[in-house]
Amino acid sequence: IERLVEATITVLAEAGYAGASVKAICDRAGVSQGALFRHFDTRVDLLVRVVDEIGTRNVQSFVRAAGITDATWTLDRLDHFVNVLRTVSRSPTHAAWREVIAAARVEPDLADAVGAAVARFEAAIIRMVELGLPGTPEQNLETVTIVLSIMHMFDSEAVTVRVKPNPAIEAARITWATRVLRELYDRRAG
């Protein structure tokens, strides 16, 4: 199963959603199509597993970057956390995520199937925020909204930077996102 998941991520990142046929995935994994269908009823079921796997990896990267353990975020890790948000959004693995999510926009069956995986990812982000910077429900909603908004900004940037890089604006985004989180942290601590 792991080989199929890894192969799917690679094919999605390299060839896009349209190029991620069962044949291409199986060729990359070095398995027969029958082997794929022994583990997954449909290609969509495999894609759901892939979206779940990518979401899990991303959240683990974010938690490590923020220095979240059983304590709270440390202020000195916010810069690193923001940089990891950007780095993850530009990774080939996250490109595979985007391919599936973009395809789900126009394929209702795919959207229905991966919706639960996306919900699990967002729930993990919410848990990360509640653990990392605990507060009232209203404060947690504000923090989650800010973190997800920064993630979405970097997600969009990851696509456009391939077409037209703008190093000055890209650097300013890091500064801005770090400042917003630092101000939130200071306000919460004060």
MDAnalysis code that builds the backbone (N, CA, C; Angstrom):
import MDAnalysis as mda
import numpy as np

u = mda.Universe.empty(570, n_residues=190, atom_resindex=np.repeat(np.arange(190), 3), trajectory=True)
u.add_TopologyAttr("name", ["N", "CA", "C"] * 190)
u.add_TopologyAttr("resid", np.arange(1, 191))
u.add_TopologyAttr("resname", ["ILE", "GLU", "ARG", "LEU", "VAL", "GLU", "ALA", "THR", "ILE", "THR", "VAL", "LEU", "ALA", "GLU", "ALA", "GLY", "TYR", "ALA", "GLY", "ALA", "SER", "VAL", "LYS", "ALA", "ILE", "CYS", "ASP", "ARG", "ALA", "GLY", "VAL", "SER", "GLN", "GLY", "ALA", "LEU", "PHE", "ARG", "HIS", "PHE", "ASP", "THR", "ARG", "VAL", "ASP", "LEU", "LEU", "VAL", "ARG", "VAL", "VAL", "ASP", "GLU", "ILE", "GLY", "THR", "ARG", "ASN", "VAL", "GLN", "SER", "PHE", "VAL", "ARG", "ALA", "ALA", "GLY", "ILE", "THR", "ASP", "ALA", "THR", "TRP", "THR", "LEU", "ASP", "ARG", "LEU", "ASP", "HIS", "PHE", "VAL", "ASN", "VAL", "LEU", "ARG", "THR", "VAL", "SER", "ARG", "SER", "PRO", "THR", "HIS", "ALA", "ALA", "TRP", "ARG", "GLU", "VAL", "ILE", "ALA", "ALA", "ALA", "ARG", "VAL", "GLU", "PRO", "ASP", "LEU", "ALA", "ASP", "ALA", "VAL", "GLY", "ALA", "ALA", "VAL", "ALA", "ARG", "PHE", "GLU", "ALA", "ALA", "ILE", "ILE", "ARG", "MET", "VAL", "GLU", "LEU", "GLY", "LEU", "PRO", "GLY", "THR", "PRO", "GLU", "GLN", "ASN", "LEU", "GLU", "THR", "VAL", "THR", "ILE", "VAL", "LEU", "SER", "ILE", "MET", "HIS", "MET", "PHE", "ASP", "SER", "GLU", "ALA", "VAL", "THR", "VAL", "ARG", "VAL", "LYS", "PRO", "ASN", "PRO", "ALA", "ILE", "GLU", "ALA", "ALA", "ARG", "ILE", "THR", "TRP", "ALA", "THR", "ARG", "VAL", "LEU", "ARG", "GLU", "LEU", "TYR", "ASP", "ARG", "ARG", "ALA", "GLY"])
u.atoms.positions = np.array([
    [0.841, -1.195, 0.000],
    [0.000, 0.000, 0.000],
    [0.878, 1.247, 0.000],
    [1.935, 1.214, 0.813],
    [2.811, 2.390, 0.903],
    [3.435, 2.729, -0.446],
    [3.838, 1.718, -1.192],
    [4.416, 1.966, -2.522],
    [3.397, 2.620, -3.449],
    [2.155, 2.204, -3.354],
    [1.108, 2.809, -4.184],
    [0.866, 4.263, -3.785],
    [0.848, 4.524, -2.488],
    [0.654, 5.899, -2.006],
    [1.809, 6.780, -2.470],
    [3.039, 6.325, -2.270],
    [4.207, 7.116, -2.688],
    [4.220, 7.327, -4.197],
    [3.900, 6.285, -4.948],
    [3.872, 6.403, -6.409],
    [2.806, 7.395, -6.848],
    [1.665, 7.377, -6.199],
    [0.585, 8.303, -6.548],
    [1.000, 9.739, -6.271],
    [1.625, 9.973, -5.137],
    [2.108, 11.319, -4.813],
    [3.087, 11.791, -5.883],
    [4.019, 10.946, -6.251],
    [5.029, 11.314, -7.247],
    [4.397, 11.582, -8.603],
    [3.509, 10.706, -9.044],
    [2.875, 10.886, -10.354],
    [2.019, 12.148, -10.365],
    [1.256, 12.386, -9.310],
    [0.455, 13.614, -9.241],
    [1.345, 14.850, -9.312],
    [2.452, 14.838, -8.573],
    [3.357, 15.994, -8.547],
    [4.028, 16.210, -9.893],
    [4.374, 15.135, -10.576],
    [5.110, 15.254, -11.839],
    [4.209, 15.395, -13.058],
    [3.080, 14.692, -13.073],
    [2.244, 14.647, -14.278],
    [0.879, 15.291, -14.098],
    [0.567, 15.732, -12.889],
    [-0.727, 16.339, -12.640],
    [-1.822, 15.302, -12.502],
    [-2.994, 15.780, -12.169],
    [-4.133, 14.890, -11.953],
    [-4.472, 14.110, -13.216],
    [-4.498, 14.789, -14.352],
    [-4.854, 14.126, -15.611],
    [-3.864, 13.021, -15.964],
    [-2.618, 13.178, -15.576],
    [-1.602, 12.177, -15.873],
    [-1.500, 11.059, -14.850],
    [-2.286, 11.154, -13.793],
    [-2.207, 10.164, -12.716],
    [-3.185, 9.015, -12.968],
    [-2.989, 8.354, -14.077],
    [-3.830, 7.199, -14.402],
    [-3.432, 6.008, -13.534],
    [-4.321, 5.040, -13.469],
    [-4.009, 3.813, -12.737],
    [-2.747, 3.183, -13.307],
    [-2.619, 3.164, -14.622],
    [-1.438, 2.582, -15.265],
    [-0.169, 3.323, -14.849],
    [-0.207, 4.663, -14.895],
    [0.977, 5.450, -14.528],
    [1.364, 5.211, -13.070],
    [0.377, 5.149, -12.211],
    [0.646, 4.922, -10.784],
    [1.242, 3.531, -10.566],
    [0.642, 2.533, -11.198],
    [1.132, 1.155, -11.030],
    [2.523, 0.990, -11.621],
    [2.760, 1.606, -12.779],
    [4.102, 1.550, -13.367],
    [5.126, 2.148, -12.407],
    [4.812, 3.292, -11.825],
    [5.726, 3.955, -10.892],
    [5.949, 3.101, -9.645],
    [4.892, 2.461, -9.164],
    [4.994, 1.634, -7.957],
    [5.621, 0.270, -8.237],
    [5.663, -0.095, -9.511],
    [6.201, -1.406, -9.860],
    [5.268, -2.548, -9.491],
    [3.971, -2.281, -9.575],
    [2.971, -3.311, -9.264],
    [1.967, -3.403, -10.401],
    [1.212, -4.466, -10.407],
    [0.168, -4.625, -11.424],
    [-1.062, -3.814, -11.030],
    [-1.917, -3.558, -12.015],
    [-3.165, -2.863, -11.717],
    [-4.035, -3.709, -10.793],
    [-3.941, -5.021, -10.945],
    [-4.675, -5.910, -10.047],
    [-4.248, -5.728, -8.600],
    [-2.951, -5.489, -8.398],
    [-2.451, -5.264, -7.034],
    [-3.063, -3.997, -6.444],
    [-3.169, -2.956, -7.255],
    [-3.791, -1.723, -6.772],
    [-5.225, -2.005, -6.337],
    [-5.964, -2.731, -7.187],
    [-7.376, -2.957, -6.889],
    [-7.606, -4.026, -5.817],
    [-6.575, -4.733, -5.411],
    [-6.699, -5.607, -4.242],
    [-6.732, -4.772, -2.955],
    [-6.095, -3.611, -3.008],
    [-6.025, -2.760, -1.817],
    [-7.041, -1.617, -1.830],
    [-7.401, -1.155, -3.011],
    [-8.322, -0.025, -3.144],
    [-9.407, -0.397, -4.149],
    [-10.660, -0.151, -3.792],
    [-11.759, -0.491, -4.701],
    [-11.719, 0.343, -5.971],
    [-11.322, 1.607, -5.822],
    [-11.294, 2.515, -6.969],
    [-10.065, 3.414, -6.882],
    [-9.779, 4.085, -7.974],
    [-8.702, 5.082, -7.998],
    [-9.009, 6.194, -7.000],
    [-10.278, 6.569, -6.898],
    [-10.674, 7.625, -5.961],
    [-10.357, 7.208, -4.523],
    [-10.574, 5.943, -4.190],
    [-10.230, 5.480, -2.836],
    [-8.737, 5.650, -2.562],
    [-7.918, 5.367, -3.564],
    [-6.473, 5.586, -3.433],
    [-6.182, 7.072, -3.236],
    [-6.859, 7.930, -3.991],
    [-6.634, 9.372, -3.866],
    [-7.029, 9.879, -2.485],
    [-8.096, 9.340, -1.919],
    [-8.482, 9.722, -0.555],
    [-7.363, 9.353, 0.415],
    [-6.816, 8.163, 0.272],
    [-5.706, 7.728, 1.132],
    [-4.508, 8.662, 0.974],
    [-4.235, 9.066, -0.271],
    [-3.112, 9.968, -0.551],
    [-3.340, 11.325, 0.108],
    [-4.536, 11.878, -0.014],
    [-4.836, 13.178, 0.605],
    [-4.694, 13.072, 2.122],
    [-5.173, 11.983, 2.704],
    [-4.995, 11.772, 4.147],
    [-3.517, 11.718, 4.520],
    [-2.740, 10.984, 3.753],
    [-1.305, 10.839, 4.043],
    [-0.587, 12.183, 3.947],
    [-0.882, 12.936, 2.906],
    [-0.239, 14.245, 2.746],
    [-0.635, 15.170, 3.891],
    [-1.911, 15.188, 4.241],
    [-2.360, 16.015, 5.356],
    [-1.646, 15.662, 6.650],
    [-1.499, 14.374, 6.913],
    [-0.797, 13.922, 8.122],
    [0.655, 14.376, 8.117],
    [1.325, 14.199, 6.990],
    [2.731, 14.626, 6.891],
    [2.862, 16.131, 7.098],
    [1.963, 16.891, 6.485],
    [2.038, 18.345, 6.611],
    [1.855, 18.782, 8.058],
    [0.855, 18.245, 8.721],
    [0.610, 18.628, 10.113],
    [1.809, 18.257, 10.982],
    [2.398, 17.089, 10.769],
    [3.584, 16.706, 11.538],
    [4.721, 17.702, 11.318],
    [4.897, 18.154, 10.091],
    [5.931, 19.161, 9.805],
    [5.637, 20.466, 10.533],
    [4.378, 20.882, 10.537],
    [4.001, 22.139, 11.186],
    [4.220, 22.050, 12.695],
    [3.823, 20.947, 13.294],
    [3.967, 20.769, 14.741],
    [5.441, 20.797, 15.134],
    [6.278, 20.087, 14.384],
    [7.726, 20.101, 14.673],
    [8.288, 21.514, 14.524],
    [7.881, 22.211, 13.469],
    [8.412, 23.555, 13.209],
    [8.018, 24.539, 14.299],
    [6.804, 24.404, 14.803],
    [6.333, 25.330, 15.833],
    [6.886, 24.981, 17.205],
    [7.492, 23.812, 17.333],
    [8.009, 23.406, 18.631],
    [6.905, 23.012, 19.587],
    [5.784, 22.557, 19.027],
    [4.655, 22.179, 19.873],
    [4.906, 20.787, 20.434],
    [4.813, 20.700, 21.744],
    [4.867, 19.404, 22.415],
    [3.647, 19.380, 23.309],
    [3.820, 19.039, 24.552],
    [2.695, 19.121, 25.474],
    [2.591, 20.522, 26.070],
    [3.525, 21.378, 25.692],
    [3.494, 22.771, 26.148],
    [2.922, 23.624, 25.018],
    [3.237, 24.886, 25.028],
    [2.711, 25.775, 24.000],
    [3.810, 26.153, 23.023],
    [3.381, 26.839, 21.955],
    [4.346, 27.363, 20.998],
    [5.372, 28.204, 21.730],
    [6.574, 28.174, 21.243],
    [7.569, 29.085, 21.788],
    [7.715, 30.232, 20.803],
    [7.797, 31.412, 21.333],
    [7.847, 32.609, 20.499],
    [9.005, 32.567, 19.517],
    [10.142, 32.028, 19.941],
    [11.313, 32.014, 19.062],
    [11.167, 31.043, 17.894],
    [10.137, 30.217, 17.881],
    [9.923, 29.274, 16.786],
    [8.939, 29.801, 15.744],
    [8.320, 30.938, 15.963],
    [7.319, 31.430, 15.017],
    [7.909, 31.691, 13.639],
    [9.116, 32.265, 13.574],
    [9.753, 32.503, 12.273],
    [9.936, 31.185, 11.528],
    [10.449, 30.205, 12.245],
    [10.680, 28.890, 11.639],
    [9.354, 28.269, 11.189],
    [8.332, 28.389, 12.014],
    [7.010, 27.851, 11.693],
    [6.489, 28.444, 10.387],
    [6.562, 29.750, 10.238],
    [6.082, 30.408, 9.018],
    [6.889, 29.941, 7.810],
    [8.182, 29.837, 7.957],
    [9.008, 29.352, 6.842],
    [8.663, 27.916, 6.463],
    [8.362, 27.090, 7.449],
    [7.968, 25.709, 7.140],
    [6.607, 25.685, 6.453],
    [5.684, 26.548, 6.860],
    [4.401, 26.624, 6.152],
    [4.638, 26.869, 4.664],
    [5.537, 27.797, 4.348],
    [5.834, 28.085, 2.942],
    [6.548, 26.908, 2.285],
    [7.558, 26.374, 2.937],
    [8.326, 25.271, 2.353],
    [7.425, 24.083, 2.039],
    [6.567, 23.735, 2.964],
    [5.642, 22.620, 2.739],
    [4.723, 22.926, 1.563],
    [4.228, 24.151, 1.478],
    [3.304, 24.497, 0.389],
    [3.972, 24.413, -0.978],
    [5.285, 24.558, -1.016],
    [6.016, 24.495, -2.287],
    [6.579, 23.106, -2.586],
    [6.350, 22.159, -1.722],
    [6.923, 20.825, -1.900],
    [6.176, 20.037, -2.978],
    [6.857, 19.098, -3.614],
    [6.180, 18.229, -4.579],
    [5.018, 17.454, -3.944],
    [5.180, 17.069, -2.698],
    [4.103, 16.342, -2.021],
    [2.856, 17.202, -1.930],
    [3.028, 18.465, -1.575],
    [1.859, 19.341, -1.481],
    [1.307, 19.679, -2.867],
    [2.162, 19.679, -3.884],
    [1.670, 19.862, -5.257],
    [0.695, 18.739, -5.604],
    [0.985, 17.529, -5.140],
    [0.076, 16.407, -5.370],
    [-1.273, 16.666, -4.694],
    [-1.227, 17.193, -3.469],
    [-2.460, 17.564, -2.741],
    [-3.270, 18.557, -3.573],
    [-2.598, 19.601, -4.048],
    [-3.292, 20.632, -4.829],
    [-3.936, 20.048, -6.080],
    [-3.244, 19.122, -6.730],
    [-3.795, 18.499, -7.936],
    [-5.132, 17.822, -7.644],
    [-5.196, 17.088, -6.559],
    [-6.437, 16.395, -6.203],
    [-7.514, 17.402, -5.816],
    [-7.154, 18.388, -5.023],
    [-8.134, 19.380, -4.572],
    [-8.666, 20.186, -5.757],
    [-7.794, 20.569, -6.681],
    [-8.237, 21.317, -7.864],
    [-9.170, 20.467, -8.718],
    [-8.855, 19.197, -8.880],
    [-9.725, 18.309, -9.659],
    [-11.072, 18.125, -8.968],
    [-11.067, 18.095, -7.650],
    [-12.310, 17.925, -6.894],
    [-13.263, 19.102, -7.099],
    [-12.719, 20.232, -7.462],
    [-13.560, 21.402, -7.711],
    [-14.562, 21.145, -8.832],
    [-14.168, 20.343, -9.815],
    [-15.040, 20.106, -10.977],
    [-15.533, 18.658, -11.065],
    [-15.136, 17.823, -10.123],
    [-15.589, 16.429, -10.089],
    [-16.303, 16.185, -8.759],
    [-17.629, 16.321, -8.757],
    [-18.377, 16.197, -7.501],
    [-18.125, 14.890, -6.743],
    [-17.976, 13.773, -7.446],
    [-17.726, 12.503, -6.751],
    [-16.382, 12.528, -6.029],
    [-15.388, 13.113, -6.669],
    [-14.075, 13.242, -6.035],
    [-14.166, 14.184, -4.838],
    [-14.887, 15.287, -5.011],
    [-15.054, 16.242, -3.903],
    [-15.708, 15.569, -2.702],
    [-16.756, 14.796, -2.963],
    [-17.419, 14.088, -1.863],
    [-16.460, 13.121, -1.178],
    [-15.663, 12.425, -1.977],
    [-14.754, 11.410, -1.430],
    [-13.626, 12.025, -0.613],
    [-13.007, 13.092, -1.103],
    [-11.858, 13.664, -0.385],
    [-12.275, 14.683, 0.666],
    [-13.537, 15.059, 0.675],
    [-14.004, 16.032, 1.658],
    [-13.714, 15.620, 3.090],
    [-13.909, 14.349, 3.394],
    [-13.650, 13.870, 4.755],
    [-12.161, 13.944, 5.090],
    [-11.305, 13.653, 4.109],
    [-9.855, 13.734, 4.340],
    [-9.437, 15.179, 4.591],
    [-10.004, 16.101, 3.836],
    [-9.700, 17.521, 4.042],
    [-10.216, 17.962, 5.412],
    [-11.387, 17.482, 5.800],
    [-11.928, 17.811, 7.124],
    [-11.013, 17.285, 8.231],
    [-10.452, 16.091, 8.049],
    [-9.519, 15.553, 9.047],
    [-8.260, 16.415, 9.131],
    [-7.783, 16.887, 7.990],
    [-6.613, 17.766, 7.969],
    [-6.913, 19.056, 8.738],
    [-8.048, 19.679, 8.441],
    [-8.390, 20.920, 9.142],
    [-8.597, 20.674, 10.631],
    [-9.181, 19.537, 10.996],
    [-9.353, 19.210, 12.416],
    [-7.994, 19.071, 13.103],
    [-7.021, 18.515, 12.399],
    [-5.669, 18.389, 12.959],
    [-5.023, 19.758, 13.125],
    [-5.263, 20.662, 12.190],
    [-4.754, 22.037, 12.320],
    [-5.390, 22.701, 13.541],
    [-6.684, 22.506, 13.711],
    [-7.374, 23.083, 14.870],
    [-6.780, 22.529, 16.164],
    [-6.555, 21.224, 16.226],
    [-5.943, 20.628, 17.428],
    [-4.546, 21.199, 17.665],
    [-3.790, 21.377, 16.582],
    [-2.442, 21.931, 16.699],
    [-2.510, 23.331, 17.317],
    [-3.438, 24.147, 16.842],
    [-3.583, 25.514, 17.347],
    [-4.023, 25.496, 18.807],
    [-4.986, 24.649, 19.133],
    [-5.464, 24.585, 20.518],
    [-4.362, 24.142, 21.480],
    [-3.510, 23.250, 21.031],
    [-2.392, 22.797, 21.857],
    [-1.280, 23.840, 21.901],
    [-1.003, 24.437, 20.748],
    [0.129, 25.347, 20.643],
    [-0.093, 26.719, 21.233],
    [-1.296, 27.217, 21.113],
    [-1.592, 28.556, 21.623],
    [-3.001, 28.532, 22.209],
    [-3.165, 27.890, 23.361],
    [-4.500, 27.689, 23.915],
    [-5.178, 28.997, 24.278],
    [-6.481, 28.981, 24.163],
    [-7.264, 30.152, 24.511],
    [-8.730, 29.787, 24.596],
    [-9.551, 30.806, 24.630],
    [-10.994, 30.592, 24.631],
    [-11.410, 30.086, 23.247],
    [-12.617, 29.568, 23.112],
    [-13.069, 29.147, 21.777],
    [-12.982, 30.277, 20.742],
    [-13.304, 31.491, 21.143],
    [-13.224, 32.628, 20.221],
    [-11.775, 32.914, 19.828],
    [-10.875, 32.849, 20.795],
    [-9.453, 33.056, 20.500],
    [-8.917, 31.947, 19.599],
    [-9.321, 30.712, 19.858],
    [-8.872, 29.603, 19.016],
    [-9.376, 29.756, 17.588],
    [-10.614, 30.208, 17.437],
    [-11.154, 30.433, 16.093],
    [-10.336, 31.494, 15.366],
    [-9.978, 32.561, 16.073],
    [-9.152, 33.605, 15.466],
    [-7.797, 33.043, 15.041],
    [-7.163, 32.267, 15.907],
    [-5.848, 31.713, 15.591],
    [-5.928, 30.749, 14.419],
    [-6.916, 29.872, 14.430],
    [-7.087, 28.925, 13.321],
    [-7.328, 29.673, 12.019],
    [-8.149, 30.698, 12.064],
    [-8.432, 31.484, 10.861],
    [-7.156, 32.115, 10.323],
    [-6.337, 32.657, 11.202],
    [-5.078, 33.275, 10.773],
    [-4.133, 32.222, 10.199],
    [-3.951, 31.111, 10.899],
    [-3.026, 30.074, 10.420],
    [-3.498, 29.514, 9.082],
    [-4.781, 29.185, 8.966],
    [-5.288, 28.658, 7.691],
    [-5.193, 29.698, 6.580],
    [-5.415, 30.960, 6.902],
    [-5.294, 32.018, 5.884],
    [-3.857, 32.144, 5.395],
    [-2.907, 32.057, 6.301],
    [-1.491, 32.084, 5.905],
    [-1.177, 30.872, 5.035],
    [-1.680, 29.709, 5.438],
    [-1.453, 28.503, 4.635],
    [-2.034, 28.656, 3.232],
    [-3.249, 29.191, 3.141],
    [-3.874, 29.379, 1.824],
    [-3.107, 30.405, 0.989],
    [-2.585, 31.426, 1.631],
    [-1.775, 32.411, 0.915],
    [-0.542, 31.738, 0.310],
    [0.154, 30.941, 1.115],
    [1.347, 30.257, 0.610],
    [0.989, 29.187, -0.420],
    [-0.169, 28.597, -0.276],
    [-0.626, 27.606, -1.253],
    [-0.813, 28.264, -2.621],
    [-1.448, 29.415, -2.633],
    [-1.627, 30.157, -3.887],
    [-0.285, 30.630, -4.430],
    [0.557, 31.120, -3.549],
    [1.881, 31.580, -3.954],
    [2.680, 30.453, -4.605],
    [2.548, 29.240, -4.086],
    [3.303, 28.101, -4.622],
    [2.975, 27.844, -6.086],
    [1.768, 28.167, -6.490],
    [1.373, 27.991, -7.892],
    [1.866, 29.169, -8.728],
    [1.630, 30.381, -8.255],
    [1.979, 31.559, -9.058],
    [3.479, 31.796, -9.146],
    [4.232, 31.397, -8.129],
    [5.677, 31.629, -8.145],
    [6.343, 30.838, -9.269],
    [5.717, 29.748, -9.700],
    [6.254, 28.970, -10.822],
    [6.106, 29.735, -12.130],
    [5.101, 30.590, -12.198],
    [4.840, 31.368, -13.406],
    [5.585, 32.694, -13.369],
    [5.510, 33.376, -12.231],
    [6.113, 34.707, -12.113],
    [6.616, 34.924, -10.694],
    [7.872, 34.563, -10.425],
    [8.430, 34.820, -9.090],
    [8.543, 36.322, -8.822],
    [8.376, 36.695, -7.581],
    [8.562, 38.078, -7.157],
    [9.222, 38.034, -5.776],
    [10.556, 37.917, -5.742],
    [11.262, 37.726, -4.468],
    [10.950, 38.782, -3.412],
    [10.755, 40.028, -3.813],
    [10.481, 41.078, -2.825],
    [9.142, 40.831, -2.135],
    [8.121, 40.526, -2.906],
    [6.806, 40.267, -2.313],
    [6.826, 38.964, -1.521],
    [7.532, 37.963, -2.032],
    [7.622, 36.689, -1.318],
    [8.274, 36.883, 0.052],
    [9.323, 37.675, 0.120],
    [9.983, 37.963, 1.402],
    [9.061, 38.765, 2.316],
    [8.341, 39.721, 1.733],
    [7.418, 40.534, 2.527],
    [6.294, 39.675, 3.113],
    [5.868, 38.659, 2.386],
    [4.827, 37.768, 2.916],
    [5.310, 37.033, 4.167],
    [6.545, 36.575, 4.139],
    [7.106, 35.891, 5.316],
    [7.132, 36.850, 6.502],
    [7.620, 38.061, 6.269],
    [7.693, 39.070, 7.327],
    [6.305, 39.372, 7.872],
    [5.353, 39.579, 6.968],
    [3.988, 39.904, 7.375],
    [3.366, 38.764, 8.180],
    [3.461, 37.536, 7.673],
    [2.841, 36.395, 8.349],
    [3.451, 36.183, 9.733],
    [4.760, 36.327, 9.832],
    [5.430, 36.176, 11.124],
    [4.970, 37.269, 12.083],
    [4.868, 38.500, 11.575],
    [4.423, 39.615, 12.421],
    [3.002, 39.381, 12.934],
    [2.113, 38.929, 12.064],
    [0.727, 38.683, 12.471],
    [0.677, 37.630, 13.583],
    [1.408, 36.545, 13.417],
    [1.417, 35.507, 14.456],
    [2.095, 35.980, 15.736],
    [3.165, 36.758, 15.597],
    [3.868, 37.275, 16.776],
    [2.961, 38.236, 17.556],
    [2.234, 39.097, 16.843],
    [1.309, 40.022, 17.512],
    [0.197, 39.253, 18.220],
    [-0.302, 38.218, 17.578],
    [-1.327, 37.382, 18.197],
    [-0.773, 36.717, 19.457],
    [0.423, 36.180, 19.359],
    [1.088, 35.526, 20.489],
    [1.274, 36.527, 21.636],
    [1.793, 37.715, 21.313],
    [2.023, 38.735, 22.345],
    [0.713, 39.163, 23.005],
    [-0.320, 39.349, 22.199],
    [-1.621, 39.762, 22.724],
    [-2.173, 38.684, 23.657],
    [-1.999, 37.425, 23.278],
    [-2.500, 36.308, 24.079],
    [-1.701, 36.170, 25.369],
    [-0.392, 36.417, 25.305],
    [0.471, 36.277, 26.486],
    [0.303, 37.444, 27.448],
    [-0.045, 38.605, 26.890],
    [-0.096, 39.817, 27.695],
    [-1.334, 39.935, 28.465],
])
